[in-house]
Amino acid sequence: MDWVSVLFLAFFQTAAPGPEQPIAYSHKTHLSMGMKCKDCHENKDPGEIMGIPMTAKCMTCHQSIKKDSPQIAKLAEFHAAKRNVPWQRIYQLPGYVFFSHRIHMEKGTECKTCHGEVAQRDKMFKEVGIAMGDCMECHRQNKVSNDCTYCHESRQ
């Protein structure tokens, strides 16, 4: 495959519009108010994933802030029904890949490295590639091992 085809495929694999979400949510709005990713996305032990906030966390502010907004009314309905918002995932690694958000954060990796310019987005979409080659290139640039068993379980 020539390099033009590779670039074309890489662009369309990463710059696809995000899925419709059950509630319109703007990272741009929330982050512009001084909030940080970790304010909503907790990294519970063992540190592999960044959690999606429960409605109770959102309602801490939205009991009074924009409570008359149709989107916040939807949020309040989920909260009253004790249901999580059924957010549609944007990024998903295969189950056979070991990835620890905590290890990456401890090494100084910023969220935007893997998730793009979230602070500028009113709607999330996959804008950064997370295929094996993308991860390996980042590891090369940061002088981190690209040994198979670094990210994959060894098969015996």
N, C-alpha and C positions, 0 to 999 in steps of 0.2 A: 504494500500500500504506500502511495507517495505521501509526502509531508503535508500537502494541501488537503488531501482526504482525511488525514489524521487530525489536522486542525479543525476541519469542518465538523467531523464527528465529535471532537472534544467540545466544541462550542455548543452544539445542539444537545449533547449529553448533560451539560452543566447549566446552560442558560435557559432551560425550559421553564415556562411559567409554573408557579407553584400550584398545588391543588387548592380547590375551594375549601375554605375552612368554615366550621360551623359558626364562628364568630370572627368578624373582622378584627384583626389585632395588628397594631403598628409598633414594631420594635423601635422605630425612629422616634415616635412620640414619647414612649416610656424612657428610652435612653437619653433623650434630649433634656429630660427633667433631672438628670443626674443619677438615675438608677444604673446599677451594674448588672451584668448577666447573672452573677451569682446571687443577687437579691431575690431572684425568682427561680432560677435553676440551681437546685441544691445538688451537691455531689456526695451522696451518702455512701458509706462503706459498702463494698470494698473500693469504690471510686471509679468504677468503669463507666457509669452513665451519669449524665446530667439530667436530673428529674424535670418533669413538666409540673408546674405548680398546681396545687389543688385549688379549687374555687375559693376556699376559705382565705387563702393568701391574697387572691385578687380582690376579694370582697372587703379585706381590711381597709383598703383605700376607697373602693368603689361603692361603699355604703353611702358615702357622701359626695365623692367626685364623679361627675357626669352620670349620676344615678338615673337621670331621665333619658339617657341615650338608649335608642333601640338595641344597640349591641350590648350595653351593660344590662339591660333588661333581660336579654337572653342568658347572659352570665348568671344573673340573679336567679333565673329559673332553674338552671343546672344546679346552682348552690342549694336552693330551697328543696330540690328533689334529691339532694345528696348524691348527685351524679357528677362524674368527671366530664369535662368538655371533651368530646371525641375528636381531638385534634388529629389532623392527617400528617403523618411523618413526612419530612422533607429529605432527610438523610438517614440511610439505614445500611449498616455494614452487615455482611453475611455472618451467620452464626459461627463459622469456622475461623473468624478473625478475632484475635485478642486485641482490644483497644482499651486503654485506660485514660479517661479524661484527666484524672488526678495526676498521673505521671506526666502527661503533656503539660498541664498547668504548672506543676512544680518545676518543670524545665523552662518555663517562661513562654510557652506557646500561647499566643493570643487566640481568642475564639474566632476572630476573623480569618485566621490562617486557614481553617478548615470550613468555615461557614460563610465566608465573604463579608461584605460590608453591611452587616446586619443593622448597625446603627443608622444606616441611611435608608433602610427599607420599611415601607408601609406594609408590604406584603412579602413574605418569605418565598424564596424559590431556590432551587439548587443551582448555585452559581460557581461553586468550587468543586472540582472533581475529587472524588474519594476512591477512585479505582486503585488497585495495587500499584500501578505505575506512578500515580500521583503521590502516594505515600512514600514509595521508594525514592522518588526524586527529592522530596522534602528531607528524608533521612540522609540522602547523599549530601545535600546542601548543608545539613546541620551535623554532619559527621557522626551519624547514629547507625548502628548495625542494620544491615539489610539481610542478615542471615534469616532463612525461612522460619526457623523456630523462634525468632524474636517476636513475631506477630501471629504465628500459626502453631498449633499443637503439633508435636512430632507424632508421626504415625509409625507404629511398630508392628 
